[in-house]
Amino acid sequence: MIRYICIILFSFFAALSFFSAPSHAQKVPLAMSETETDLAARKVSADVYLLRGFGNVFSRGLDEMSAKLQKQGVPAKVAHHSEWKNIADQIAANRRKFGRRPVVLIGHSLGANAVLRMAQELRKKRITVQYMATFAATAPPPVPSNVRKLTNYYFKTDGWGKPIAKGKGFRGNLKNIDFSKSKTIGHFNIDKQPRLQRQVIRNVLRFVKGSKRANAEQTDDTLLPG
């Protein structure tokens, strides 16, 4: 019953988010001076972005993961899902100026949809996305061919979150992990589960801090729903 009530609330508020992003949403800095940009980029070892869903209210698990990654030395940034195009442009600008670095995209709900659109945009720019994690994507497009690994946490039934299909030319590693049988995990708290956060963080660190030839098959997808 709680899940159905949440779904009704979600459908009402989600429509609002498409018309205006909240004023308190964290904006990705795109207008730094050249000196500030150079200094910042030299400290960055990867482009790691986590996109929240509507209202910046129900995706706070992403903030928790970002803080944990930052403690590990990873420059993880959180933003509203409406920022996806600006972020894609920033990643492309970093690539042109500073060369190749790992790209990691994580999203929840509408943010999960948005990181997939961002990956599609990066494909047009010939930029590879090393790792993606999506939580309860509501209307996900297929994963594009420039993604090496995607782990999608979804609900086959009795929940709000869909599986993700392989796009044309995709030869990476795609795992759809179903949590519909869990009695305690739903759309609005799946990103806050400590076990899933640990799994995602381990995978991020493997790609960002591991070998340049980090193998998508060697990352952690062994966690079973429960």
Backbone torsions as a table, in degrees:
resi	resn	phi	psi	omega
1	MET	NA	-41.8	-179.4
2	ILE	-60.9	-39.6	179.9
3	ARG	-62.1	-40.6	-178.7
4	TYR	-68.0	-37.8	176.1
5	ILE	-63.2	-42.6	178.9
6	CYS	-62.4	-38.8	179.9
7	ILE	-63.5	-41.6	179.1
8	ILE	-63.6	-44.9	178.3
9	LEU	-63.4	-40.0	-179.6
10	PHE	-61.9	-46.9	-177.5
11	SER	-62.2	-31.6	178.8
12	PHE	-71.3	-49.6	-173.8
13	PHE	-79.3	-27.4	-177.5
14	ALA	-61.1	-37.4	179.7
15	ALA	-60.8	-35.4	-179.0
16	LEU	-65.3	-33.6	-174.2
17	SER	-69.4	-21.5	-178.8
18	PHE	-74.7	-20.2	-176.5
19	PHE	-94.7	-28.5	179.1
20	SER	-156.2	128.2	174.2
21	ALA	-77.5	145.5	-178.8
22	PRO	-63.4	146.5	-176.5
23	SER	-66.3	-24.1	-178.4
24	HIS	-89.5	4.6	179.0
25	ALA	-63.0	140.5	179.4
26	GLN	-70.2	125.1	-180.0
27	LYS	-92.8	140.0	176.9
28	VAL	-78.3	125.3	-177.0
29	PRO	-67.4	117.5	-177.6
30	LEU	-120.1	-1.1	-173.5
31	ALA	-122.8	37.1	177.3
32	MET	-73.8	153.8	175.3
33	SER	-68.6	164.4	-177.1
34	GLU	-61.3	-41.4	179.9
35	THR	-63.4	-44.9	179.2
36	GLU	-63.5	-40.1	179.8
37	THR	-64.7	-44.1	179.5
38	ASP	-59.8	-46.2	-178.5
39	LEU	-64.8	-42.8	-179.7
40	ALA	-64.5	-43.9	-175.1
41	ALA	-66.6	-32.4	-180.0
42	ARG	-66.0	-25.3	179.4
43	LYS	-86.2	-16.1	-174.4
44	VAL	-87.1	129.3	176.4
45	SER	-103.3	-8.6	-178.1
46	ALA	-162.5	160.2	171.1
47	ASP	-101.0	105.1	-176.0
48	VAL	-123.0	118.2	-177.4
49	TYR	-130.3	140.2	177.3
50	LEU	-122.9	123.5	-176.0
51	LEU	-108.8	124.8	178.2
52	ARG	-77.4	166.2	174.6
53	GLY	-87.0	-157.6	-172.3
54	PHE	-66.3	144.2	172.2
55	GLY	72.4	-3.0	-176.3
56	ASN	54.4	30.0	-174.4
57	VAL	-108.7	-46.8	-170.1
58	PHE	-100.6	17.1	-177.4
59	SER	-124.0	30.5	-174.5
60	ARG	-71.7	-11.4	172.6
61	GLY	-63.0	-27.7	177.6
62	LEU	-67.5	-37.2	176.4
63	ASP	-63.0	-38.7	178.7
64	GLU	-63.7	-44.3	179.4
65	MET	-66.0	-39.5	178.8
66	SER	-61.2	-44.0	179.8
67	ALA	-63.0	-40.7	179.9
68	LYS	-67.4	-39.1	177.7
69	LEU	-66.4	-39.8	178.9
70	GLN	-61.7	-36.1	177.2
71	LYS	-65.6	-23.1	177.5
72	GLN	-90.7	6.2	178.5
73	GLY	87.2	10.1	-179.8
74	VAL	-95.0	126.0	-177.0
75	PRO	-78.5	66.9	-177.1
76	ALA	-80.9	135.7	-178.6
77	LYS	-124.2	140.8	179.3
78	VAL	-108.0	139.1	179.6
79	ALA	-148.1	166.6	175.5
80	HIS	-74.4	149.8	-176.5
81	HIS	-59.6	-25.8	-179.0
82	SER	-69.6	-10.7	-178.3
83	GLU	-87.0	3.3	-168.8
84	TRP	-58.6	-38.6	-178.1
85	LYS	-68.7	-42.6	177.9
86	ASN	-61.9	-38.7	179.5
87	ILE	-66.5	-42.1	177.6
88	ALA	-59.0	-42.3	178.2
89	ASP	-64.0	-38.2	179.7
90	GLN	-66.8	-41.4	178.1
91	ILE	-61.8	-41.9	178.7
92	ALA	-64.5	-40.1	178.4
93	ALA	-64.6	-41.3	176.8
94	ASN	-62.0	-40.2	-179.5
95	ARG	-64.1	-43.6	-179.7
96	ARG	-64.1	-38.6	-173.0
97	LYS	-87.8	-37.2	-171.0
98	PHE	-118.0	1.6	178.4
99	GLY	86.7	-170.1	-174.0
100	ARG	-76.1	141.9	170.7
101	ARG	-152.2	156.6	-179.1
102	PRO	-60.2	145.4	175.5
103	VAL	-118.9	127.4	-180.0
104	VAL	-129.5	130.6	-178.4
105	LEU	-127.7	130.6	-179.3
106	ILE	-133.4	137.9	-179.3
107	GLY	-150.0	154.9	177.4
108	HIS	-124.9	134.1	174.8
109	SER	60.2	-122.8	177.1
110	LEU	-62.6	-27.3	175.5
111	GLY	-67.6	-30.9	176.0
112	ALA	-67.7	-42.5	174.9
113	ASN	-58.8	-41.9	-174.2
114	ALA	-67.3	-38.8	-179.5
115	VAL	-67.7	-28.8	175.1
116	LEU	-69.7	-39.5	174.5
117	ARG	-64.8	-36.3	177.6
118	MET	-63.8	-42.4	178.0
119	ALA	-61.4	-39.2	176.7
120	GLN	-62.7	-40.8	178.1
121	GLU	-65.1	-40.1	179.0
122	LEU	-67.5	-30.4	175.6
123	ARG	-60.9	-40.6	177.7
124	LYS	-61.2	-27.6	-179.6
125	LYS	-94.6	6.4	178.2
126	ARG	61.3	42.0	178.2
127	ILE	-113.5	128.8	179.7
128	THR	-83.7	140.8	172.2
129	VAL	-104.7	115.5	-175.4
130	GLN	-70.8	-40.5	-175.2
131	TYR	-149.2	139.4	174.7
132	MET	-134.0	145.1	171.9
133	ALA	-133.6	127.9	-178.7
134	THR	-124.6	134.7	-179.5
135	PHE	-114.1	117.0	172.5
136	ALA	53.1	53.4	176.2
137	ALA	-65.8	134.2	-174.0
138	THR	-89.9	-33.1	179.3
139	ALA	-149.3	66.7	-172.0
140	PRO	-78.6	134.9	170.0
141	PRO	-75.5	167.3	178.3
142	PRO	-62.4	151.6	178.3
143	VAL	-74.1	128.7	-176.2
144	PRO	-77.4	171.0	-171.2
145	SER	-74.0	-12.3	-178.8
146	ASN	-88.3	3.0	179.9
147	VAL	-95.3	128.8	-179.7
148	ARG	-82.7	-38.6	-178.5
149	LYS	-149.4	136.2	176.0
150	LEU	-136.9	126.0	171.8
151	THR	-110.8	121.7	-177.3
152	ASN	-116.6	121.3	177.7
153	TYR	-98.6	118.8	-170.3
154	TYR	-142.5	-177.6	179.0
155	PHE	-128.1	113.6	179.9
156	LYS	-67.9	-39.1	178.0
157	THR	-140.9	161.3	172.0
158	ASP	53.9	44.8	178.7
159	GLY	-170.6	-176.5	-178.5
160	TRP	-125.8	97.2	-178.7
161	GLY	167.8	129.5	-170.8
162	LYS	-112.4	156.5	173.3
163	PRO	-70.2	160.7	-179.4
164	ILE	-113.4	136.1	-179.2
165	ALA	-96.5	159.5	176.6
166	LYS	-78.2	133.3	176.0
167	GLY	-83.4	173.3	-179.1
168	LYS	-59.8	128.3	177.1
169	GLY	81.7	1.3	-178.4
170	PHE	-70.3	126.1	179.0
171	ARG	-128.4	15.2	-179.0
172	GLY	-84.6	-158.6	-177.7
173	ASN	-108.9	116.7	-179.7
174	LEU	-120.7	125.5	176.3
175	LYS	-126.1	121.3	171.6
176	ASN	-101.7	117.1	-176.1
177	ILE	-111.4	117.9	-171.9
178	ASP	-88.9	128.1	177.7
179	PHE	-115.8	20.2	-176.0
180	SER	-68.4	-20.3	-179.9
181	LYS	-88.3	-5.2	178.7
182	SER	-76.8	135.1	-179.7
183	LYS	-88.0	-11.2	-174.9
184	THR	-115.9	-6.8	-176.7
185	ILE	-113.8	128.2	179.2
186	GLY	-137.9	-172.9	-175.1
187	HIS	-56.9	-39.7	-170.9
188	PHE	-90.1	-1.4	177.5
189	ASN	-133.1	3.6	-177.3
190	ILE	-63.6	-33.3	179.6
191	ASP	-74.6	-11.5	-177.2
192	LYS	-98.1	1.0	-177.9
193	GLN	-73.1	120.7	-177.2
194	PRO	-56.1	-38.3	-178.6
195	ARG	-64.2	-41.9	179.8
196	LEU	-70.1	-39.2	177.3
197	GLN	-59.9	-44.0	179.4
198	ARG	-62.3	-40.7	-179.9
199	GLN	-63.7	-46.1	-179.7
200	VAL	-63.7	-44.6	-179.0
201	ILE	-62.2	-41.3	177.1
202	ARG	-59.5	-42.4	-179.8
203	ASN	-66.7	-41.9	177.6
204	VAL	-58.6	-46.5	-177.6
205	LEU	-64.5	-33.4	177.9
206	ARG	-63.1	-40.0	-178.9
207	PHE	-80.5	-35.7	-174.4
208	VAL	-83.9	-41.4	-175.7
209	LYS	-107.5	-6.1	-177.6
210	GLY	-82.7	-162.8	179.6
211	SER	-66.0	153.2	177.4
212	LYS	-63.0	-18.9	179.5
213	ARG	-106.3	32.7	-178.9
214	ALA	-50.0	129.6	-174.5
215	ASN	-94.7	123.3	-179.6
216	ALA	-61.5	-27.5	-179.0
217	GLU	-72.4	-18.9	-176.6
218	GLN	-92.7	-1.5	179.5
219	THR	-78.1	172.6	-169.1
220	ASP	-95.2	110.8	172.4
221	ASP	-129.8	24.0	-171.9
222	THR	-83.4	-11.4	-176.7
223	LEU	-65.9	127.8	178.4
224	LEU	-96.5	143.4	177.0
225	PRO	-58.8	147.8	178.5
226	GLY	-170.8	NA	NA
